[in-house]
C-alpha cells in the first residue's frame, strides 16, 4: 500500500482535524503488504523487545515469587520499544507480524502452542485497535499496548488445561524440584487473578510511560 497521496488529492485543510488524529481523513485499509523498511523495523524492535524483557526476566531465577513480580516489570520494560514501533507503523499488519515473530521465538524457547496462539491473537487485536485509531491516535496506541501486554499471561494458560504437564515440560526441568514445588504451591487461583489484574494495569501504565518518554517521536509521527 503506497504512503503517497495520489496526484490531485488534497490533504485536509482543517488543522484541527489533523490535530485530532486524522478523524477527517480516510481510514487505512487492512493491507498486509510490507515494504523492506517495515520488515526491518519489525525485526529491530522485536529484538530490542526480547532483550529488554529477557534482562528483567532473568531475575526470576531468585525465587518463584520474584518470577511472578518480574512479569509486570517485563511489560514496563517492553512498553517503550513497543510504543516506539507504533511510531513507525503506517498500515495494518505490522503489529500482527511483530507478535508472530515474538510468539515463534517464545515457542522455540519453551512456550506452549496455546501461549503462542494467544500472543498472535492479542497482537492481531492490538493491530486492529491501532487501525481504528487510523495509526494516528495516541490513545489507540496506549490501548494497543495494554492489550498486547496481556500476552504475558498466556504462558500461564496451560495451567488450566493440564497442570501436571505444565510443570513436567522441559522448561521447568532446569529449575530444580524445590523451585518447581514452590511455584506449584504459589500459583493458586487467587494469585493468578491478582497477577492478571497487575498485568492489565501495568500494560496501560507501560503505554502511558512509553508515550511520555517518546513524546518527540509521537509528535513527529502525528500521534501526539
PyMOL commands that place a pseudoatom at each C-alpha (Angstrom):
pseudoatom trace, name=CA, resn=UNK, resi=1, chain=A, elem=C, hetatm=0, pos=[0.000, 0.000, 0.000]
pseudoatom trace, name=CA, resn=UNK, resi=2, chain=A, elem=C, hetatm=0, pos=[1.527, 3.288, -1.064]
pseudoatom trace, name=CA, resn=UNK, resi=3, chain=A, elem=C, hetatm=0, pos=[2.030, 6.028, 1.525]
pseudoatom trace, name=CA, resn=UNK, resi=4, chain=A, elem=C, hetatm=0, pos=[1.998, 8.717, -1.169]
pseudoatom trace, name=CA, resn=UNK, resi=5, chain=A, elem=C, hetatm=0, pos=[-1.036, 10.871, -1.905]
pseudoatom trace, name=CA, resn=UNK, resi=6, chain=A, elem=C, hetatm=0, pos=[-2.340, 10.449, -5.479]
pseudoatom trace, name=CA, resn=UNK, resi=7, chain=A, elem=C, hetatm=0, pos=[-1.945, 13.440, -7.742]
pseudoatom trace, name=CA, resn=UNK, resi=8, chain=A, elem=C, hetatm=0, pos=[-4.771, 15.910, -7.306]
pseudoatom trace, name=CA, resn=UNK, resi=9, chain=A, elem=C, hetatm=0, pos=[-5.847, 14.578, -3.905]
pseudoatom trace, name=CA, resn=UNK, resi=10, chain=A, elem=C, hetatm=0, pos=[-5.765, 17.316, -1.269]
pseudoatom trace, name=CA, resn=UNK, resi=11, chain=A, elem=C, hetatm=0, pos=[-4.865, 16.957, 2.383]
pseudoatom trace, name=CA, resn=UNK, resi=12, chain=A, elem=C, hetatm=0, pos=[-7.477, 18.176, 4.883]
pseudoatom trace, name=CA, resn=UNK, resi=13, chain=A, elem=C, hetatm=0, pos=[-7.144, 21.937, 5.200]
pseudoatom trace, name=CA, resn=UNK, resi=14, chain=A, elem=C, hetatm=0, pos=[-8.525, 22.000, 8.727]
pseudoatom trace, name=CA, resn=UNK, resi=15, chain=A, elem=C, hetatm=0, pos=[-5.579, 21.864, 11.148]
pseudoatom trace, name=CA, resn=UNK, resi=16, chain=A, elem=C, hetatm=0, pos=[-7.932, 20.903, 13.970]
pseudoatom trace, name=CA, resn=UNK, resi=17, chain=A, elem=C, hetatm=0, pos=[-8.880, 17.729, 12.097]
pseudoatom trace, name=CA, resn=UNK, resi=18, chain=A, elem=C, hetatm=0, pos=[-5.230, 16.818, 11.703]
pseudoatom trace, name=CA, resn=UNK, resi=19, chain=A, elem=C, hetatm=0, pos=[-4.501, 17.531, 15.374]
pseudoatom trace, name=CA, resn=UNK, resi=20, chain=A, elem=C, hetatm=0, pos=[-7.405, 15.294, 16.351]
pseudoatom trace, name=CA, resn=UNK, resi=21, chain=A, elem=C, hetatm=0, pos=[-5.653, 12.247, 14.978]
pseudoatom trace, name=CA, resn=UNK, resi=22, chain=A, elem=C, hetatm=0, pos=[-6.800, 12.354, 11.378]
pseudoatom trace, name=CA, resn=UNK, resi=23, chain=A, elem=C, hetatm=0, pos=[-10.527, 11.976, 12.085]
pseudoatom trace, name=CA, resn=UNK, resi=24, chain=A, elem=C, hetatm=0, pos=[-11.292, 13.761, 8.826]
pseudoatom trace, name=CA, resn=UNK, resi=25, chain=A, elem=C, hetatm=0, pos=[-9.090, 11.512, 6.708]
pseudoatom trace, name=CA, resn=UNK, resi=26, chain=A, elem=C, hetatm=0, pos=[-9.828, 8.143, 5.151]
pseudoatom trace, name=CA, resn=UNK, resi=27, chain=A, elem=C, hetatm=0, pos=[-9.383, 5.030, 7.270]
pseudoatom trace, name=CA, resn=UNK, resi=28, chain=A, elem=C, hetatm=0, pos=[-6.349, 2.965, 6.213]
pseudoatom trace, name=CA, resn=UNK, resi=29, chain=A, elem=C, hetatm=0, pos=[-7.199, -0.311, 4.542]
pseudoatom trace, name=CA, resn=UNK, resi=30, chain=A, elem=C, hetatm=0, pos=[-6.378, -3.593, 6.260]
pseudoatom trace, name=CA, resn=UNK, resi=31, chain=A, elem=C, hetatm=0, pos=[-3.428, -4.195, 3.975]
pseudoatom trace, name=CA, resn=UNK, resi=32, chain=A, elem=C, hetatm=0, pos=[-0.649, -6.594, 4.935]
pseudoatom trace, name=CA, resn=UNK, resi=33, chain=A, elem=C, hetatm=0, pos=[1.713, -5.538, 2.166]
pseudoatom trace, name=CA, resn=UNK, resi=34, chain=A, elem=C, hetatm=0, pos=[5.109, -4.887, 3.753]
pseudoatom trace, name=CA, resn=UNK, resi=35, chain=A, elem=C, hetatm=0, pos=[7.974, -2.774, 2.486]
pseudoatom trace, name=CA, resn=UNK, resi=36, chain=A, elem=C, hetatm=0, pos=[11.596, -3.605, 3.228]
pseudoatom trace, name=CA, resn=UNK, resi=37, chain=A, elem=C, hetatm=0, pos=[11.594, -0.810, 5.821]
pseudoatom trace, name=CA, resn=UNK, resi=38, chain=A, elem=C, hetatm=0, pos=[8.514, -2.293, 7.512]
pseudoatom trace, name=CA, resn=UNK, resi=39, chain=A, elem=C, hetatm=0, pos=[10.199, -5.679, 7.817]
pseudoatom trace, name=CA, resn=UNK, resi=40, chain=A, elem=C, hetatm=0, pos=[13.410, -4.118, 9.101]
pseudoatom trace, name=CA, resn=UNK, resi=41, chain=A, elem=C, hetatm=0, pos=[11.585, -2.045, 11.728]
pseudoatom trace, name=CA, resn=UNK, resi=42, chain=A, elem=C, hetatm=0, pos=[9.624, -5.081, 12.873]
pseudoatom trace, name=CA, resn=UNK, resi=43, chain=A, elem=C, hetatm=0, pos=[12.767, -7.194, 13.212]
pseudoatom trace, name=CA, resn=UNK, resi=44, chain=A, elem=C, hetatm=0, pos=[14.773, -4.493, 15.001]
pseudoatom trace, name=CA, resn=UNK, resi=45, chain=A, elem=C, hetatm=0, pos=[12.097, -3.688, 17.571]
pseudoatom trace, name=CA, resn=UNK, resi=46, chain=A, elem=C, hetatm=0, pos=[11.331, -7.366, 18.128]
pseudoatom trace, name=CA, resn=UNK, resi=47, chain=A, elem=C, hetatm=0, pos=[14.977, -7.919, 19.061]
pseudoatom trace, name=CA, resn=UNK, resi=48, chain=A, elem=C, hetatm=0, pos=[15.000, -4.859, 21.346]
pseudoatom trace, name=CA, resn=UNK, resi=49, chain=A, elem=C, hetatm=0, pos=[11.757, -6.032, 22.962]
pseudoatom trace, name=CA, resn=UNK, resi=50, chain=A, elem=C, hetatm=0, pos=[13.081, -9.541, 23.564]
pseudoatom trace, name=CA, resn=UNK, resi=51, chain=A, elem=C, hetatm=0, pos=[16.373, -8.316, 25.041]
pseudoatom trace, name=CA, resn=UNK, resi=52, chain=A, elem=C, hetatm=0, pos=[14.552, -5.877, 27.358]
pseudoatom trace, name=CA, resn=UNK, resi=53, chain=A, elem=C, hetatm=0, pos=[12.148, -8.447, 28.785]
pseudoatom trace, name=CA, resn=UNK, resi=54, chain=A, elem=C, hetatm=0, pos=[14.811, -11.165, 28.943]
pseudoatom trace, name=CA, resn=UNK, resi=55, chain=A, elem=C, hetatm=0, pos=[17.085, -8.946, 31.046]
pseudoatom trace, name=CA, resn=UNK, resi=56, chain=A, elem=C, hetatm=0, pos=[14.291, -8.355, 33.549]
pseudoatom trace, name=CA, resn=UNK, resi=57, chain=A, elem=C, hetatm=0, pos=[13.029, -11.937, 33.424]
pseudoatom trace, name=CA, resn=UNK, resi=58, chain=A, elem=C, hetatm=0, pos=[16.413, -13.324, 34.461]
pseudoatom trace, name=CA, resn=UNK, resi=59, chain=A, elem=C, hetatm=0, pos=[15.677, -12.083, 37.986]
pseudoatom trace, name=CA, resn=UNK, resi=60, chain=A, elem=C, hetatm=0, pos=[13.047, -14.812, 38.213]
pseudoatom trace, name=CA, resn=UNK, resi=61, chain=A, elem=C, hetatm=0, pos=[15.678, -17.444, 38.996]
pseudoatom trace, name=CA, resn=UNK, resi=62, chain=A, elem=C, hetatm=0, pos=[15.911, -15.992, 42.511]
pseudoatom trace, name=CA, resn=UNK, resi=63, chain=A, elem=C, hetatm=0, pos=[12.561, -17.418, 43.598]
pseudoatom trace, name=CA, resn=UNK, resi=64, chain=A, elem=C, hetatm=0, pos=[9.056, -18.166, 42.262]
pseudoatom trace, name=CA, resn=UNK, resi=65, chain=A, elem=C, hetatm=0, pos=[7.700, -15.022, 43.935]
pseudoatom trace, name=CA, resn=UNK, resi=66, chain=A, elem=C, hetatm=0, pos=[10.329, -12.855, 42.262]
pseudoatom trace, name=CA, resn=UNK, resi=67, chain=A, elem=C, hetatm=0, pos=[9.493, -14.603, 38.985]
pseudoatom trace, name=CA, resn=UNK, resi=68, chain=A, elem=C, hetatm=0, pos=[5.858, -13.516, 39.291]
pseudoatom trace, name=CA, resn=UNK, resi=69, chain=A, elem=C, hetatm=0, pos=[6.831, -9.981, 40.258]
pseudoatom trace, name=CA, resn=UNK, resi=70, chain=A, elem=C, hetatm=0, pos=[9.063, -9.678, 37.198]
pseudoatom trace, name=CA, resn=UNK, resi=71, chain=A, elem=C, hetatm=0, pos=[6.099, -10.345, 34.881]
pseudoatom trace, name=CA, resn=UNK, resi=72, chain=A, elem=C, hetatm=0, pos=[4.594, -6.826, 35.242]
pseudoatom trace, name=CA, resn=UNK, resi=73, chain=A, elem=C, hetatm=0, pos=[8.120, -5.384, 35.238]
pseudoatom trace, name=CA, resn=UNK, resi=74, chain=A, elem=C, hetatm=0, pos=[8.775, -7.056, 31.890]
pseudoatom trace, name=CA, resn=UNK, resi=75, chain=A, elem=C, hetatm=0, pos=[5.728, -5.302, 30.475]
pseudoatom trace, name=CA, resn=UNK, resi=76, chain=A, elem=C, hetatm=0, pos=[7.118, -1.942, 31.570]
pseudoatom trace, name=CA, resn=UNK, resi=77, chain=A, elem=C, hetatm=0, pos=[10.496, -2.819, 30.042]
pseudoatom trace, name=CA, resn=UNK, resi=78, chain=A, elem=C, hetatm=0, pos=[8.900, -3.847, 26.765]
pseudoatom trace, name=CA, resn=UNK, resi=79, chain=A, elem=C, hetatm=0, pos=[6.446, -0.951, 26.666]
pseudoatom trace, name=CA, resn=UNK, resi=80, chain=A, elem=C, hetatm=0, pos=[8.915, 1.623, 25.341]
pseudoatom trace, name=CA, resn=UNK, resi=81, chain=A, elem=C, hetatm=0, pos=[10.180, -0.428, 22.367]
pseudoatom trace, name=CA, resn=UNK, resi=82, chain=A, elem=C, hetatm=0, pos=[6.594, -1.445, 21.565]
pseudoatom trace, name=CA, resn=UNK, resi=83, chain=A, elem=C, hetatm=0, pos=[5.367, 2.157, 21.619]
pseudoatom trace, name=CA, resn=UNK, resi=84, chain=A, elem=C, hetatm=0, pos=[8.384, 3.221, 19.582]
pseudoatom trace, name=CA, resn=UNK, resi=85, chain=A, elem=C, hetatm=0, pos=[7.458, 0.586, 16.986]
pseudoatom trace, name=CA, resn=UNK, resi=86, chain=A, elem=C, hetatm=0, pos=[3.988, 2.114, 16.748]
pseudoatom trace, name=CA, resn=UNK, resi=87, chain=A, elem=C, hetatm=0, pos=[5.509, 5.426, 15.652]
pseudoatom trace, name=CA, resn=UNK, resi=88, chain=A, elem=C, hetatm=0, pos=[6.803, 3.544, 12.588]
pseudoatom trace, name=CA, resn=UNK, resi=89, chain=A, elem=C, hetatm=0, pos=[3.510, 1.807, 11.786]
pseudoatom trace, name=CA, resn=UNK, resi=90, chain=A, elem=C, hetatm=0, pos=[1.582, 3.329, 8.878]
pseudoatom trace, name=CA, resn=UNK, resi=91, chain=A, elem=C, hetatm=0, pos=[-0.709, 0.463, 7.889]
pseudoatom trace, name=CA, resn=UNK, resi=92, chain=A, elem=C, hetatm=0, pos=[-2.218, -2.752, 9.170]
pseudoatom trace, name=CA, resn=UNK, resi=93, chain=A, elem=C, hetatm=0, pos=[-0.210, -5.910, 9.628]
pseudoatom trace, name=CA, resn=UNK, resi=94, chain=A, elem=C, hetatm=0, pos=[2.990, -4.709, 11.280]
pseudoatom trace, name=CA, resn=UNK, resi=95, chain=A, elem=C, hetatm=0, pos=[1.830, -5.208, 14.873]
pseudoatom trace, name=CA, resn=UNK, resi=96, chain=A, elem=C, hetatm=0, pos=[0.476, -8.637, 13.965]
pseudoatom trace, name=CA, resn=UNK, resi=97, chain=A, elem=C, hetatm=0, pos=[3.772, -9.544, 12.295]
pseudoatom trace, name=CA, resn=UNK, resi=98, chain=A, elem=C, hetatm=0, pos=[5.612, -8.272, 15.385]
pseudoatom trace, name=CA, resn=UNK, resi=99, chain=A, elem=C, hetatm=0, pos=[3.524, -10.572, 17.571]
pseudoatom trace, name=CA, resn=UNK, resi=100, chain=A, elem=C, hetatm=0, pos=[4.146, -13.539, 15.255]
pseudoatom trace, name=CA, resn=UNK, resi=101, chain=A, elem=C, hetatm=0, pos=[7.912, -13.018, 15.455]
pseudoatom trace, name=CA, resn=UNK, resi=102, chain=A, elem=C, hetatm=0, pos=[7.798, -12.862, 19.258]
pseudoatom trace, name=CA, resn=UNK, resi=103, chain=A, elem=C, hetatm=0, pos=[5.398, -15.793, 19.549]
pseudoatom trace, name=CA, resn=UNK, resi=104, chain=A, elem=C, hetatm=0, pos=[7.611, -18.044, 17.428]
pseudoatom trace, name=CA, resn=UNK, resi=105, chain=A, elem=C, hetatm=0, pos=[10.697, -17.007, 19.383]
pseudoatom trace, name=CA, resn=UNK, resi=106, chain=A, elem=C, hetatm=0, pos=[8.996, -17.872, 22.673]
pseudoatom trace, name=CA, resn=UNK, resi=107, chain=A, elem=C, hetatm=0, pos=[7.661, -21.126, 21.203]
pseudoatom trace, name=CA, resn=UNK, resi=108, chain=A, elem=C, hetatm=0, pos=[11.179, -22.255, 20.367]
pseudoatom trace, name=CA, resn=UNK, resi=109, chain=A, elem=C, hetatm=0, pos=[12.264, -21.087, 23.833]
pseudoatom trace, name=CA, resn=UNK, resi=110, chain=A, elem=C, hetatm=0, pos=[9.809, -23.416, 25.537]
pseudoatom trace, name=CA, resn=UNK, resi=111, chain=A, elem=C, hetatm=0, pos=[6.398, -21.704, 25.412]
pseudoatom trace, name=CA, resn=UNK, resi=112, chain=A, elem=C, hetatm=0, pos=[3.363, -23.857, 24.697]
pseudoatom trace, name=CA, resn=UNK, resi=113, chain=A, elem=C, hetatm=0, pos=[1.385, -23.771, 21.428]
pseudoatom trace, name=CA, resn=UNK, resi=114, chain=A, elem=C, hetatm=0, pos=[-1.541, -22.356, 23.426]
pseudoatom trace, name=CA, resn=UNK, resi=115, chain=A, elem=C, hetatm=0, pos=[0.584, -19.427, 24.568]
pseudoatom trace, name=CA, resn=UNK, resi=116, chain=A, elem=C, hetatm=0, pos=[1.891, -18.944, 21.028]
pseudoatom trace, name=CA, resn=UNK, resi=117, chain=A, elem=C, hetatm=0, pos=[-1.635, -18.729, 19.611]
pseudoatom trace, name=CA, resn=UNK, resi=118, chain=A, elem=C, hetatm=0, pos=[-2.666, -16.354, 22.393]
pseudoatom trace, name=CA, resn=UNK, resi=119, chain=A, elem=C, hetatm=0, pos=[0.203, -13.942, 21.713]
pseudoatom trace, name=CA, resn=UNK, resi=120, chain=A, elem=C, hetatm=0, pos=[-0.591, -13.843, 17.997]
pseudoatom trace, name=CA, resn=UNK, resi=121, chain=A, elem=C, hetatm=0, pos=[-4.321, -13.332, 18.652]
pseudoatom trace, name=CA, resn=UNK, resi=122, chain=A, elem=C, hetatm=0, pos=[-3.678, -10.472, 21.071]
pseudoatom trace, name=CA, resn=UNK, resi=123, chain=A, elem=C, hetatm=0, pos=[-1.229, -8.954, 18.592]
pseudoatom trace, name=CA, resn=UNK, resi=124, chain=A, elem=C, hetatm=0, pos=[-3.923, -9.003, 15.925]
pseudoatom trace, name=CA, resn=UNK, resi=125, chain=A, elem=C, hetatm=0, pos=[-6.382, -7.307, 18.303]
pseudoatom trace, name=CA, resn=UNK, resi=126, chain=A, elem=C, hetatm=0, pos=[-3.750, -4.679, 19.173]
pseudoatom trace, name=CA, resn=UNK, resi=127, chain=A, elem=C, hetatm=0, pos=[-3.240, -4.134, 15.438]
pseudoatom trace, name=CA, resn=UNK, resi=128, chain=A, elem=C, hetatm=0, pos=[-6.984, -3.660, 14.976]
pseudoatom trace, name=CA, resn=UNK, resi=129, chain=A, elem=C, hetatm=0, pos=[-7.083, -1.058, 17.763]
pseudoatom trace, name=CA, resn=UNK, resi=130, chain=A, elem=C, hetatm=0, pos=[-4.324, 0.908, 16.030]
pseudoatom trace, name=CA, resn=UNK, resi=131, chain=A, elem=C, hetatm=0, pos=[-6.234, 0.669, 12.749]
pseudoatom trace, name=CA, resn=UNK, resi=132, chain=A, elem=C, hetatm=0, pos=[-9.390, 2.006, 14.409]
pseudoatom trace, name=CA, resn=UNK, resi=133, chain=A, elem=C, hetatm=0, pos=[-7.283, 4.976, 15.523]
pseudoatom trace, name=CA, resn=UNK, resi=134, chain=A, elem=C, hetatm=0, pos=[-6.012, 5.338, 11.929]
pseudoatom trace, name=CA, resn=UNK, resi=135, chain=A, elem=C, hetatm=0, pos=[-2.474, 4.791, 13.274]
pseudoatom trace, name=CA, resn=UNK, resi=136, chain=A, elem=C, hetatm=0, pos=[-2.544, 8.434, 14.392]
pseudoatom trace, name=CA, resn=UNK, resi=137, chain=A, elem=C, hetatm=0, pos=[-4.215, 8.204, 17.791]
pseudoatom trace, name=CA, resn=UNK, resi=138, chain=A, elem=C, hetatm=0, pos=[-2.082, 8.318, 20.937]
pseudoatom trace, name=CA, resn=UNK, resi=139, chain=A, elem=C, hetatm=0, pos=[-4.828, 6.702, 22.990]
pseudoatom trace, name=CA, resn=UNK, resi=140, chain=A, elem=C, hetatm=0, pos=[-5.304, 3.935, 20.449]
pseudoatom trace, name=CA, resn=UNK, resi=141, chain=A, elem=C, hetatm=0, pos=[-1.572, 3.268, 20.768]
pseudoatom trace, name=CA, resn=UNK, resi=142, chain=A, elem=C, hetatm=0, pos=[-1.852, 3.161, 24.569]
pseudoatom trace, name=CA, resn=UNK, resi=143, chain=A, elem=C, hetatm=0, pos=[-4.786, 0.737, 24.489]
pseudoatom trace, name=CA, resn=UNK, resi=144, chain=A, elem=C, hetatm=0, pos=[-2.968, -1.318, 21.880]
pseudoatom trace, name=CA, resn=UNK, resi=145, chain=A, elem=C, hetatm=0, pos=[-0.032, -1.594, 24.291]
pseudoatom trace, name=CA, resn=UNK, resi=146, chain=A, elem=C, hetatm=0, pos=[-2.441, -2.618, 27.066]
pseudoatom trace, name=CA, resn=UNK, resi=147, chain=A, elem=C, hetatm=0, pos=[-3.935, -5.439, 25.004]
pseudoatom trace, name=CA, resn=UNK, resi=148, chain=A, elem=C, hetatm=0, pos=[-0.551, -6.577, 23.742]
pseudoatom trace, name=CA, resn=UNK, resi=149, chain=A, elem=C, hetatm=0, pos=[0.709, -6.692, 27.338]
pseudoatom trace, name=CA, resn=UNK, resi=150, chain=A, elem=C, hetatm=0, pos=[-1.930, -9.315, 28.142]
pseudoatom trace, name=CA, resn=UNK, resi=151, chain=A, elem=C, hetatm=0, pos=[0.244, -11.693, 26.151]
pseudoatom trace, name=CA, resn=UNK, resi=152, chain=A, elem=C, hetatm=0, pos=[2.375, -12.047, 29.272]
pseudoatom trace, name=CA, resn=UNK, resi=153, chain=A, elem=C, hetatm=0, pos=[-0.490, -14.022, 30.805]
pseudoatom trace, name=CA, resn=UNK, resi=154, chain=A, elem=C, hetatm=0, pos=[-0.597, -16.595, 28.018]
pseudoatom trace, name=CA, resn=UNK, resi=155, chain=A, elem=C, hetatm=0, pos=[2.277, -18.750, 29.383]
pseudoatom trace, name=CA, resn=UNK, resi=156, chain=A, elem=C, hetatm=0, pos=[0.026, -19.498, 32.383]
pseudoatom trace, name=CA, resn=UNK, resi=157, chain=A, elem=C, hetatm=0, pos=[-2.888, -20.783, 30.271]
pseudoatom trace, name=CA, resn=UNK, resi=158, chain=A, elem=C, hetatm=0, pos=[-1.637, -24.421, 30.196]
pseudoatom trace, name=CA, resn=UNK, resi=159, chain=A, elem=C, hetatm=0, pos=[-2.060, -24.448, 33.983]
pseudoatom trace, name=CA, resn=UNK, resi=160, chain=A, elem=C, hetatm=0, pos=[-5.818, -24.565, 33.453]
pseudoatom trace, name=CA, resn=UNK, resi=161, chain=A, elem=C, hetatm=0, pos=[-5.554, -27.310, 30.839]
pseudoatom trace, name=CA, resn=UNK, resi=162, chain=A, elem=C, hetatm=0, pos=[-3.091, -29.783, 32.387]
pseudoatom trace, name=CA, resn=UNK, resi=163, chain=A, elem=C, hetatm=0, pos=[-1.268, -28.550, 35.472]
pseudoatom trace, name=CA, resn=UNK, resi=164, chain=A, elem=C, hetatm=0, pos=[0.869, -31.665, 35.801]
pseudoatom trace, name=CA, resn=UNK, resi=165, chain=A, elem=C, hetatm=0, pos=[2.040, -31.490, 32.181]
pseudoatom trace, name=CA, resn=UNK, resi=166, chain=A, elem=C, hetatm=0, pos=[2.803, -27.792, 32.646]
pseudoatom trace, name=CA, resn=UNK, resi=167, chain=A, elem=C, hetatm=0, pos=[5.409, -28.478, 35.325]
pseudoatom trace, name=CA, resn=UNK, resi=168, chain=A, elem=C, hetatm=0, pos=[6.691, -31.573, 33.517]
pseudoatom trace, name=CA, resn=UNK, resi=169, chain=A, elem=C, hetatm=0, pos=[7.807, -29.554, 30.483]
pseudoatom trace, name=CA, resn=UNK, resi=170, chain=A, elem=C, hetatm=0, pos=[11.482, -29.280, 29.565]
pseudoatom trace, name=CA, resn=UNK, resi=171, chain=A, elem=C, hetatm=0, pos=[11.480, -25.588, 30.534]
pseudoatom trace, name=CA, resn=UNK, resi=172, chain=A, elem=C, hetatm=0, pos=[10.950, -26.446, 34.202]
pseudoatom trace, name=CA, resn=UNK, resi=173, chain=A, elem=C, hetatm=0, pos=[13.395, -29.351, 34.373]
pseudoatom trace, name=CA, resn=UNK, resi=174, chain=A, elem=C, hetatm=0, pos=[16.369, -27.000, 34.711]
pseudoatom trace, name=CA, resn=UNK, resi=175, chain=A, elem=C, hetatm=0, pos=[14.827, -25.137, 37.662]
pseudoatom trace, name=CA, resn=UNK, resi=176, chain=A, elem=C, hetatm=0, pos=[15.087, -27.989, 40.164]
pseudoatom trace, name=CA, resn=UNK, resi=177, chain=A, elem=C, hetatm=0, pos=[12.466, -29.860, 42.171]
pseudoatom trace, name=CA, resn=UNK, resi=178, chain=A, elem=C, hetatm=0, pos=[12.365, -27.387, 45.073]
pseudoatom trace, name=CA, resn=UNK, resi=179, chain=A, elem=C, hetatm=0, pos=[11.759, -24.425, 42.757]
pseudoatom trace, name=CA, resn=UNK, resi=180, chain=A, elem=C, hetatm=0, pos=[9.029, -26.336, 40.890]
pseudoatom trace, name=CA, resn=UNK, resi=181, chain=A, elem=C, hetatm=0, pos=[7.300, -27.399, 44.122]
pseudoatom trace, name=CA, resn=UNK, resi=182, chain=A, elem=C, hetatm=0, pos=[7.363, -23.822, 45.458]
pseudoatom trace, name=CA, resn=UNK, resi=183, chain=A, elem=C, hetatm=0, pos=[5.971, -22.495, 42.177]
pseudoatom trace, name=CA, resn=UNK, resi=184, chain=A, elem=C, hetatm=0, pos=[3.206, -25.105, 42.110]
pseudoatom trace, name=CA, resn=UNK, resi=185, chain=A, elem=C, hetatm=0, pos=[2.205, -24.078, 45.627]
pseudoatom trace, name=CA, resn=UNK, resi=186, chain=A, elem=C, hetatm=0, pos=[2.339, -20.371, 44.757]
pseudoatom trace, name=CA, resn=UNK, resi=187, chain=A, elem=C, hetatm=0, pos=[0.260, -20.448, 41.573]
pseudoatom trace, name=CA, resn=UNK, resi=188, chain=A, elem=C, hetatm=0, pos=[-3.198, -20.615, 43.133]
pseudoatom trace, name=CA, resn=UNK, resi=189, chain=A, elem=C, hetatm=0, pos=[-6.307, -19.165, 41.509]
pseudoatom trace, name=CA, resn=UNK, resi=190, chain=A, elem=C, hetatm=0, pos=[-6.312, -16.001, 43.711]
pseudoatom trace, name=CA, resn=UNK, resi=191, chain=A, elem=C, hetatm=0, pos=[-2.628, -15.338, 42.971]
pseudoatom trace, name=CA, resn=UNK, resi=192, chain=A, elem=C, hetatm=0, pos=[-3.190, -15.754, 39.236]
pseudoatom trace, name=CA, resn=UNK, resi=193, chain=A, elem=C, hetatm=0, pos=[-6.183, -13.408, 39.480]
pseudoatom trace, name=CA, resn=UNK, resi=194, chain=A, elem=C, hetatm=0, pos=[-4.025, -10.749, 41.153]
pseudoatom trace, name=CA, resn=UNK, resi=195, chain=A, elem=C, hetatm=0, pos=[-1.351, -11.299, 38.509]
pseudoatom trace, name=CA, resn=UNK, resi=196, chain=A, elem=C, hetatm=0, pos=[-3.904, -10.853, 35.714]
pseudoatom trace, name=CA, resn=UNK, resi=197, chain=A, elem=C, hetatm=0, pos=[-5.079, -7.554, 37.212]
pseudoatom trace, name=CA, resn=UNK, resi=198, chain=A, elem=C, hetatm=0, pos=[-1.468, -6.401, 37.672]
pseudoatom trace, name=CA, resn=UNK, resi=199, chain=A, elem=C, hetatm=0, pos=[-0.635, -7.270, 34.062]
pseudoatom trace, name=CA, resn=UNK, resi=200, chain=A, elem=C, hetatm=0, pos=[-3.645, -5.321, 32.741]
pseudoatom trace, name=CA, resn=UNK, resi=201, chain=A, elem=C, hetatm=0, pos=[-2.834, -2.243, 34.839]
pseudoatom trace, name=CA, resn=UNK, resi=202, chain=A, elem=C, hetatm=0, pos=[0.868, -2.428, 34.025]
pseudoatom trace, name=CA, resn=UNK, resi=203, chain=A, elem=C, hetatm=0, pos=[0.138, -2.752, 30.310]
pseudoatom trace, name=CA, resn=UNK, resi=204, chain=A, elem=C, hetatm=0, pos=[-1.823, 0.502, 30.425]
pseudoatom trace, name=CA, resn=UNK, resi=205, chain=A, elem=C, hetatm=0, pos=[0.906, 2.140, 32.524]
pseudoatom trace, name=CA, resn=UNK, resi=206, chain=A, elem=C, hetatm=0, pos=[3.515, 0.958, 30.005]
pseudoatom trace, name=CA, resn=UNK, resi=207, chain=A, elem=C, hetatm=0, pos=[1.553, 2.673, 27.237]
pseudoatom trace, name=CA, resn=UNK, resi=208, chain=A, elem=C, hetatm=0, pos=[1.401, 5.914, 29.220]
pseudoatom trace, name=CA, resn=UNK, resi=209, chain=A, elem=C, hetatm=0, pos=[5.084, 5.700, 30.121]
pseudoatom trace, name=CA, resn=UNK, resi=210, chain=A, elem=C, hetatm=0, pos=[6.081, 4.909, 26.552]
pseudoatom trace, name=CA, resn=UNK, resi=211, chain=A, elem=C, hetatm=0, pos=[4.088, 7.802, 25.127]
pseudoatom trace, name=CA, resn=UNK, resi=212, chain=A, elem=C, hetatm=0, pos=[5.597, 10.178, 27.697]
pseudoatom trace, name=CA, resn=UNK, resi=213, chain=A, elem=C, hetatm=0, pos=[9.174, 9.029, 27.151]
pseudoatom trace, name=CA, resn=UNK, resi=214, chain=A, elem=C, hetatm=0, pos=[8.792, 9.043, 23.374]
pseudoatom trace, name=CA, resn=UNK, resi=215, chain=A, elem=C, hetatm=0, pos=[6.771, 12.241, 23.162]
pseudoatom trace, name=CA, resn=UNK, resi=216, chain=A, elem=C, hetatm=0, pos=[9.012, 13.774, 20.487]
pseudoatom trace, name=CA, resn=UNK, resi=217, chain=A, elem=C, hetatm=0, pos=[8.735, 10.628, 18.357]
pseudoatom trace, name=CA, resn=UNK, resi=218, chain=A, elem=C, hetatm=0, pos=[4.964, 10.637, 18.782]
pseudoatom trace, name=CA, resn=UNK, resi=219, chain=A, elem=C, hetatm=0, pos=[4.731, 14.262, 17.704]
pseudoatom trace, name=CA, resn=UNK, resi=220, chain=A, elem=C, hetatm=0, pos=[6.892, 13.571, 14.644]
pseudoatom trace, name=CA, resn=UNK, resi=221, chain=A, elem=C, hetatm=0, pos=[4.686, 10.586, 13.736]
pseudoatom trace, name=CA, resn=UNK, resi=222, chain=A, elem=C, hetatm=0, pos=[1.482, 12.562, 14.265]
pseudoatom trace, name=CA, resn=UNK, resi=223, chain=A, elem=C, hetatm=0, pos=[0.480, 10.555, 17.367]
pseudoatom trace, name=CA, resn=UNK, resi=224, chain=A, elem=C, hetatm=0, pos=[0.570, 13.370, 19.904]
for i in range(1, 224): cmd.bond("trace and resi %d" % i, "trace and resi %d" % (i + 1))
show_as sticks, trace
zoom trace
